[in-house]
Amino acid sequence: MTPWNRQQMAARVAQDIPEGWYVNLGIGMPTTVADHVPLDREVVFHSENGVLGMGPKPADADRDPWLINAGKQHVTLRKGGAFVHHADSFAMIRGGHLDLCVLGAFEVAENGDIANWATSENDTAPAVGGAMDLAAGAKRLWVVMDHTTKDGRPKLVEKCGYPLTALAAVKRVYTNYGVFDVTERGFLVVDLIAGMSIAELQAKTGAKLHLPA
């Protein structure tokens, strides 16, 4: 049994994004999703610092020093892409114009609550940034994250212990062990890595898992 690595997780998210969606990718692992969407599939990637129509990460020799995403990573601009004012970028978010936002998280609760910021974490920005706006404004919120912490604590939980970013906002979670929809019943297993049983997965999860009927 081999868990998905980060690139495989990003590719699994990309697989599910339909043609024509406008999508914001959060800082960290979510930004790599853009590298796995086929160039012949039109998905318009948005960055809250004012980029609409981002393409994959450029080769080192092709970097434009002025073209970065919200995580300060170099990106490309697809044909038809545009730069907009920061205020206009957030008007797109708050106006409900994004079909999807993909964020990382510390925890997701079985009712869809998300916690993805904490002042106690030394290796992260001590602020929520634009995540609250994105979680509230996008039509759908998906999360991509490791299934457990480095010391083995579950990140899919009954109730979040970290400060909440948004209430009941998450619709789907991608982890290194599988894919889970957030439903009225709780976490519904959509996909699993090869070789993992439901019992093994449940032992690594802090909330009850449900199977399709």
Secondary structure, DSSP 8 states (H G I E B T S, - for coil): -----HHHHHHHHHHT--TT-EEEE-TTGGGGGGGGS-TTS--EEEETTTEEEEES---GGG--TT-B-TTS-B-EEEEEEEE--HHHHHHHHHTT--SEEEE--SEEETTS-EE---TT-TTS-SS-TTHHHHHHHSS-EEEE--SB-TTS-BSEESS--S--SBSS-EEEEE-SSEEEEEETTEEEEEEE-TT--HHHHHHT-BS-EE---
